[in-house]
Amino acid sequence: MKIKRIAIFGLLLMLSLSLVAGPAWADRRPRRDDPRSGKHYKERGYILDKRYSHNRYYPPRRAVVKALPRGYRVIPHHRTDYYFYGGVWYRPSGSYFSVVVPPIGLIVPILPHFYTTIWVGGLPYYYAAGTYYTWHPRERGYIVTAPPPASAVIEEPEVPSPLYIYPKLGQSEQQQATDRYECHRWSVDQTGFDPTQPGGNVPAAENESRRADYQRAMKACLEARDYSVQ
């Protein structure tokens, strides 16, 4: 039970912070691949997604590409294969691939590298490229969810400097989850800021400064456990 609880809280923590740990989560290629890079993506006809201050560029729906991006994942759903990369979903279209809307109920094991956390009824939703996800504990993945009512959404302040974490000693995924959770609990105790709660569970006026304190505490704790943190 304790291990399961640590794993679940560790995953929620990663989502709340945009933490990236290891090859499955981190893209170590040049920063031009970051969908915040406007010029690079405008030249390719991408569209800026401003919803919830997400501020990332994505290809328009129904756009057609000759080949899938390197590192895509195949996600089966109801006998159909979908292809997932960077928050964008694709389906075969003849000899090419089309950008599509993923079906409600599709489950993906990880979130895109870039997403925005919002809160609906006290529960976290994760948003990227026009798609909403929630954590599905039974399936241990993230389920594509219908858009929540706009009036019910509480936006999470944008994280100015998300932490990128890489295990220097090749720590296992279970060890990474344990270390993140334990450092998270220590950082919450030190700063009073909890990113797994709406608004960090602090007054709005203190959110920015307390978040910065929390991130410094996380960085110090994880570096002491042999992680590279940027």
ABEGO torsion letter per residue (X at the ends): XAAAAAAAAAAAAAAAAGBBBEAAABBABBAAABAABAAAAAAAGBBBBABGGAGBBBBBBGBBBABBBBGBBBBBBGGBBBBBBGGBBBBBBEABBBBBBBBBGBBBABBBABBBBBBBGGBBBBBBGGBBBBBBAAAGBBBBBBBBBAAABBBBBBBABBBBBBBAAGBBAAAAAAAAAAAAAAAAAAAGBBAABBGGGBBAAAAAAAAAAAAAAAAAAAAAAGBBBX
